[in-house]
């Protein structure tokens, strides 16, 4: 069973940066499309960003484009989300997710496509 563990969350001031990590155990991530999602207080889950198996294709929500960057290191079985220029509206619990797609060359941020989820890490942006 693939298991995902997020880390790197915390409290940061507006304009600051954080890097989230998602470490996988149980299986290698070579054939998994990966995504980051978030749930803000009182809001539905939002697909923040996703990355293809090779890492060549990514997608991001308009709300984070130009500020957040997703990346992966398959050798380390880890996916990252670099978050810069953080805003209070970025406050949320961030989840890492994976979908088995060995034949895919792209990714989608559709929640229903993902089969495996981490427990989440809290990100709070506040002065």
C-alpha positions in Angstrom: 0.0 0.0 0.0 1.3 3.4 -1.0 1.6 5.8 1.9 2.2 9.5 1.7 3.5 11.7 4.5 3.6 15.5 4.2 5.9 17.8 6.1 7.1 21.3 6.0 4.0 23.2 7.1 4.0 25.9 9.7 3.3 29.5 10.5 4.8 32.1 8.2 4.3 35.8 7.7 2.7 37.2 4.5 5.3 37.4 1.8 7.2 34.5 3.2 8.1 31.1 1.8 7.6 27.5 2.7 8.6 24.2 1.0 6.3 21.3 1.6 7.5 17.7 1.1 5.6 14.6 0.4 7.5 11.4 1.1 6.2 8.1 -0.2 6.7 4.7 1.3 5.5 1.3 0.2 6.0 1.8 -3.5 8.1 4.0 -5.8 6.4 7.0 -7.3 7.7 6.3 -10.8 4.3 5.5 -12.2 2.2 7.9 -10.1 0.9 11.3 -11.1 1.2 13.5 -8.1 -0.9 16.4 -6.8 -1.1 18.9 -4.0 -4.5 19.9 -2.7 -5.6 22.2 0.1 -8.6 22.8 2.3 -9.1 26.3 3.7 -11.4 27.0 6.6 -15.0 26.9 5.4 -14.0 26.0 1.8 -14.0 22.9 -0.4 -10.9 21.1 -1.3 -8.9 22.9 -4.1 -6.5 21.3 -6.5 -3.4 23.5 -6.1 -0.9 21.9 -8.5 -0.1 18.6 -10.1 2.9 17.0 -11.9 3.2 14.3 -14.5 5.2 11.1 -13.9 8.3 12.4 -15.7 8.0 15.9 -14.2 7.9 17.5 -17.6 4.2 18.6 -17.3 2.7 20.5 -14.5 -0.4 22.4 -13.8 -1.4 25.0 -11.2 -4.5 26.8 -10.0 -4.7 30.4 -11.1 -4.6 31.5 -7.5 -1.1 30.2 -7.1 0.5 30.5 -10.6 3.7 32.4 -10.4 4.1 31.8 -6.7 4.0 28.0 -6.2 6.1 25.4 -7.9 5.6 21.7 -7.8 8.5 19.3 -8.4 9.4 15.7 -7.9 12.5 13.6 -7.2 11.7 10.1 -8.1 15.0 8.9 -6.9 14.1 10.2 -3.4 10.5 9.1 -3.8 9.5 12.6 -2.8 7.3 15.4 -4.3 7.7 19.1 -3.3 5.6 22.2 -3.3 7.7 25.4 -3.1 5.4 28.2 -2.0 6.6 31.8 -2.3 5.0 35.2 -1.7 2.5 33.6 0.6 -0.8 35.3 1.3 -3.2 34.9 4.2 -5.6 33.3 1.8 -3.1 30.5 1.3 -3.9 29.4 4.9 -5.1 25.8 4.7 -4.3 22.2 5.3 -2.3 21.0 2.4 -2.6 17.4 1.2 -0.4 15.3 -1.1 -2.1 12.8 -3.4 -1.2 10.2 -5.9 -2.8 8.4 -8.8 -1.6 5.3 -10.6 -1.2 6.3 -14.3 1.8 4.5 -15.9 0.6 5.5 -19.4 0.0 9.2 -18.7 2.2 12.0 -20.0 0.3 14.8 -18.2 -1.6 15.6 -15.0 -5.0 16.9 -13.9 -6.0 18.6 -10.6 -9.2 16.8 -10.4 -9.7 15.4 -6.9 -11.6 12.4 -8.1 -8.7 11.1 -10.1 -6.5 10.5 -7.0 -6.5 7.3 -5.1 -4.0 7.8 -2.3 -3.8 10.7 0.1 -1.6 11.9 2.9 -2.8 13.1 6.3 -2.1 16.8 5.5 0.1 19.5 6.9 -1.1 22.9 8.2 0.0 26.1 6.6 -0.9 29.3 8.3 0.0 32.7 6.8 -0.4 35.4 9.3 1.4 38.4 10.8 
